[in-house]
């Protein structure tokens, strides 16, 4: 149990030095809790208590965060295979390569083997019922149960095949216990004292039960099954990306599946369809071995080399802010209320005299994120702008004759090296547009000619200028207006 102590100490120092700074890209579905990926995380060893206590198993001990994943410490314990924080806040784990169940004793800041558990080998999973019973699934030894909070254990395998590999356990709201194994799905109505087989005999990797008591099963080789009658009959379903699943989680009627090399897929009950929710992972499509949710609705995803947290709570709905720029240039349709992982579609329609340029995020005139066909799919809680520009047309071809002078903000802004300045004139006359530096010195004349009524654009090339703030000024008769732009090189 203690052969890893030197390496655990080194691992603790490493985490304190390297992993106390997080990356929060709010435009993504996920953000990492460990900026430097580390290939030491144990498959499936993830447990959460309340909204802040997070436990993650590694090859070199159990990592614990008391603040939702911002700071971490190593509680030791060697090569962790499974972990659970119980309803009583007691912490138990199992080790790869060592028999027994271990309890973390805060008074000595170390692990103690639970008395009598040294005959229990190859523990694969823990699960606790609302009523307090704790179950463990093992490789080749079936199911064990504790009725005293984890401090004594009894084999409960009546009705189960011999040498059963129990990969997953789930208990529904009425206390019915289901175990997923290499020989199919079994259930117990009497707290594990006797077991019965269901009609599903496929190998089961993971299972979950939603609020409607519908059972969702992740089988091997990318097969998925669903039962709406408590396991009597089964139908198949497919994920968005045909991935092989490892783990599954339910929130109400919404389902989340961690997959092999395809990240996370989810079923959103309001749309009755599957999709993926993967932006923010270091890898485009990582291997997700475990999913968990805290009491505030934030999801945690464990991969082979990292731990991720959802950028917003799946309990909350948000209003997506989508704007036209300039405001009078177009209209936005579509969308609705956004929840984490959902995709909403917005459509930009330019008004007469304008044409659509591109979508940008957070600020107008920034780097474009899409321009065809005037639509954008929203995948996170962000602010978007539909950017437009004037159509430069003569009076004869003008569908919208200007009624007043207008000098528009250049687009893009900031820029390097070119930008476009649009303007409108309500009557014929001499038009001048000039560029100045912050000291008021004239840099360049862009327009100096008589023009008829209409909407126009002129391009400015700042290739010879240094980075900084500049101004452009339009004059026509008594009309004078200036605006600011920024060159970034």
N, C-alpha and C positions, 0 to 999 in steps of 0.2 A: 504493500500500500504506500510505502514512503520512499521507494527507490527514486522517485522523480523530484525529491525535494530541492536539490541543487538547481535542476533545470526550471522548476517552478519559480524559484527565487529570481533567476535570470529573466524568466518570462514576465514576472510582475514588474521588474525594473523596466523592461522594454516597453510594456504597456503604459507605465506612468510617464515615460519620456516621449513616446511617439504618438499615443492614441488619445490624447486629451484635447485635441482640436478637431472639430467636425466640419463637414462640408454640407451646406444647406442650399442646394440649388432648388429654390421653391418652384421653378417651372417644371420640375420633374415629378413623376409619381413616387419615386423613392429617393432617399439620400443615405449615404453610407455612414455607419457608426465607426468604421475603422478606415481612415484614409489610405493606409498602406495594407493591401490585401495580405493575409497570412493563411497558408494552407494547413491549418491545424484544427479546424472546427469539426466537431463530431456530428455525423449525420443524425438529425432528429433530436439532438440534445438541446432543447430550447424550452424554457418555462418562464412564465410571467405571473406576477402577483400584483394586483391593484393597477395603478397607472404608472408606477416608477420602478418597481423592482424587476430586473431582468437577469435571468441566469442562462448562461451559454456554456455548453460542454466543449472542451478542447482536448487535444492529445496530452496537454500538460497542466490540466487542472480545470476547475470550474470558475469561469469569469462571472463576476457579479457587478451590476450597476445599480445604484440606489437612486439615480436621477433620470431614468428613462433611456440611458445609453450615452450620456455625455461623458461621465467618468467611470472607470472600471478598476476593479482590484481582482486579484487571483486568490480564490479560497482553497487552492490546492485540490487534492483528490486524485491525482494521476490522470490516466487516460479514461475520460468519461464516456460511457455509452448511452446513458439515459439519466434524466433528472426530473424531479418534481418538487414544487413548493406547495405544501398541503394547505387545506383550509385553516389549519391551526398555525400556519407560518413556519412549520417544520420543514427542513430541507433534507431530501434524500437523493442519493445517486447510486449508480452502479458503474463498475469499471470493466473495460475490455481486458480480458485475460485474467481476471480475478473473480472468484466466487463471492457471493454475499451482497447485502444491501448496506449502504453506509449512511450514517446520520451525521450532519454537521452540528457539532456541539459548540455553541458560541462561547461558553465559559473557558474553553481551552483553545478556541480558534482552530479546531482541527476536526477530522473525521473519525468516527467510531463505528465499528461494524455492529449492526443490529444483532443482538444475541439470537442464536439459532438459525441465522440466515446463511451460514457458510455452506450449506448444502444446495443453495439456489444458484444455478449457473446460467450464464448467457442471457441476461435480462435485456429485452429489446424495447420495452415501453412501460410507462406508468400511466394510470388513470384513476381519478377519484370521483366518487359519486357525491351528489349534493348532500346525501344523508351521512357521508363520512367514510364509507368503506373505500379502501384503496386496492386496486388490482394491478398486477404486473403480468406482462406477457413475456414468455421466454422462448428460446430456441430449443426445441426437442423436449421441453418439460412442461408445456401447457401453461396453465394459469395458477397464480397464487393470489390470496386475498388477506388483507389485514383489517380488523375491526377495532383496533385500538390506536389508530393514527399512524401506523407504520412501524410499531415497535415489536410486533410478533406477526408471523405469517403462517398460513395454512394452504396446502395444495387443494384446489377445488377443480377437479377434472372429471367428475362423474358425467358420463355421456359424451365426453370428448375422445377423439382417437388418441392412441398412444403416440408418443414422440412428436407431438404437434408443435409446429413453429407458429407462435402467436405474434404477429407483426403489429397489430393495432387493436385497441379497445375503445369502445365508446358507450356511454350510458345516456339513455334518453331522459326526458323530463319526468317520466313516471317511474324511473328506476330500473327499466329493462336494460340488461347488459348484453352488448354485442361484442364478439371477438372475431377479428379477421385473421385468417391463417393461411398457410400454404395449401390447405385442403378445403377452403371455402369459408362461409360465414355461419357462425353459431350464435345462439342467444340463450339467455337465462331469465326466467321470471321470478326466481327466488334468491336473488343476490349471489348467484354463482354456485349454489349448492347442486343444481342439476342443469345440464345443457342439452339443447336440441339443435339439430341442423336445419338450415333453411334450404331453399331451392337453388341457391347460388353455390356452386362447387369450385369456382375459379380461384386461383391464387390471389390473395388480397394483400395489397400494400398498405392501404389506408382507407378509413371510412369516416363519415360524419353524418349527423342527423340534423335536419333543419327544423325551423319552428313549426312546420306542418307535419312533423314526424316522418318526412320523406327521407329515405336512406340513400346516400350517394357513396359509391364504392370505386376506389381506384384499384384496378386489377393490374396484372403484369402485361407487358408488351403493348402498352398504350390502349388497353381496353377499359371501358367505364360503364358502370351499371347503376340503375336507379330503381328504387321500389317505392311505390306510393301506398302499399298495403302492408307495411311492417315486415317485408321480406318474403311474402307468399309468392309474389310474381315479380319479374324483373324485365326492364327494358334497357337498351343501350343508349348512350349519348356520346357525342364527339366534342372535343375541345375546339377552340378557334383555330389552333395551329397543328392539330393532330399530334400532340406531344405525348411522350411517355411520362406518366405522373409519379410523384413520390409522396406527396402529402396533400391534405385537403382540410379546409376550414369553412365553417358556415357562420354567417351573420344574418339572422332572420331567415329570409328565403334566398339571400345572395350567397353564392358559393365561390370559393377561391381555391385554385389548385396550383401547387408548386411542381414544376416539371424538370425533366432532364434537358438541358441546353435550350429550353424555350421560355425560361423565366416563369412568370405567373400568368395564368389564364383565370378569367372570372366569368361567372354567370350572374347577370343583373336581372332580378325578377321583374323590374318595371319594363324592361325591353324584351324579356324572354329570349335572350341571345347570349352567346359566348363571345368574348373578346380577350385581348391581352392587355396587361398593364405593366409595362416594362421600362419606361424611361427612367434613367437615373442609375441603373445597374452599371458597374464597371465593365462587365462583359455585356455584349448586346443581348445574349440569351444565356444566362447562367444556369447552373444546376441548383435548384432550390430544394433543400432537403427537409425543411420544417417551416411552418407558418404558425404564428401566435398573435393574439390580439390583447391589448391592455384594456383596462376598464373604461378608458375614454375613447375607445374605438380606433386607436392607432395600430396598424398592422406591423409586425416584425417578420422579416424573411431571413432565414439562415441558409447560406450557400456554403460551398466547399471552402471558401477562403474569406468570407466576410459576413457581416450582419447588417441588414438594412431596415430602415423604418419608413413607413409611409409619410408623405409630405403633409397630409392632412387626415383628419379623422373620418372614418367611413360612417360615423353617426351623423355627421353634419352635412347640411346642404348649403351651397353658396350661390350667390348671384354672379354670373360671369359678366364683366364689364367689357363691352365691345363698342367702339366708337368709330365714326367717320371722321376723316381728316383731309381737308378742312371740314368743319361740321356741316356746312351748307352744301357739300359736294355730293352727298349720296345718302342712302338709307341701308340699314342693317335689318335683316329678317332671320327668323329661325331661333335656335337656342332653347333656353328654358332654364330650369334649376339644375345646377351641377352638384354631383356628389363624387367623392374620390373614385377614380377609375373609370368614370363614365365618359363617353364621347358625345359632344354636342356639335351640331353643324350650324354655322352661320353663313349667310350669303350677303355679299355686298352688291348693291345696285347703284351705279352712278346716276346722278341727275343730269338733265339736259345741259350740254356744254362742258361736261366733265368726262374723263375716262379713268377707269380703275388702273392703279399702278401695282400695288402689292399689299399683303398683310405684314404688319410688324408687331413685335411684342414689347409691352411696357411703355414705349414711347413712339410717337410718329417719326417718320423719317429715319428709322434705324435700318438695320440689315433685314432684308425681306425674308419671310418664312413661307411664302407660298403665293402664287398668283394665278392659278388656273383651276377651275373656272369661276373665279370670284368667290370661292367657298373655302372655309377653314374648319377642320375638325378639332374641337377643344378637348384636350386630354388632361388638363390640370387647372387648378384655380389661378388663372392669370388674367392680365389685361391685354386686350388686342386692339389694334387700329387698322381700319381699312383706309389706305392712302390713295388719293386721287390726284389728278392734274387736269388743268384746263385743256380743252381742245383748241388749238390755234386755227381759227377759221375766219374768213372774210365776212363782211356784213351780209353779202348775198347768200352765203351758205350757213350763216349763224342761226342756230335754232333758238338761242336765248340771247337777246341783245342786252348788254349791260346797262344798268340804270344809274350806276355810280362808279367812281374810281375805286379800285381795289388793288392793293399790293399784297400778295400772298407770301407766307413763309416758304423759303426755299426748300426743296426736297432733292436728295436727302439732306439731313442736317443733324449732327455733324457729317462732314463728307471729306473725301480725298480721292481724286483731285477735282471731280466735276460735280456740279449741282445744277438744278433747274429752278429758275425764278419765273413764276406766273403772275400775270397782271391783267386787269380789265380796265377799259376806258369807255365812258359813256358818250363821248363826242370826239370828233376829229380834232387833231391838234398836234403840237410838238411834244414829244415824249422823251425824257432823258432818264436813264437809270445808270447810276455810278456806284462804284465800290470804294470804300474808305477804310483806313486802318483806325485803331482806337485813338490815335492822336488827331484824327480829322484830315489826314493827308489823302488826297485822291490817288487811288490805285489804278482804276481802269474805268473806262466808259463802255457800258454794255449796249445802251440804246441812246441814239441822238438823232431822231428823225420824226417827220410828220407821219401819223398813222390814223387810219379811219377807225370808227367805232368797232369794238370787237374784244375778244379774249386772246391773249398772247402768252408765249413763253420764250425765254431766252436762256441759253446755257452759259455758265461761267466756269472757266477752267483755272484752278488755283495752283497749277503745276509749279509756278515760279515763286509761290509764297510759302512762308514758314507757317508752322502751326500757330493758332491763336484765334482771337475774337476779331471779327470784322463787321462792317455795316454796309448795307446797300440802301440807296435812296432814290425814290422816284419822284419826278416833278413834271407837272403839266398845268400851265396857267397858275392858278392859286392853290392847286392841290400839291401837297408835299407830304410824303410819308417815308419813314425809315424802318428797317428791321435789321436784326442781328443774325449772323451765322458764325459757325465755328469750323475751322479747318483742323483736322487731326491727321498728322503724318507719323 
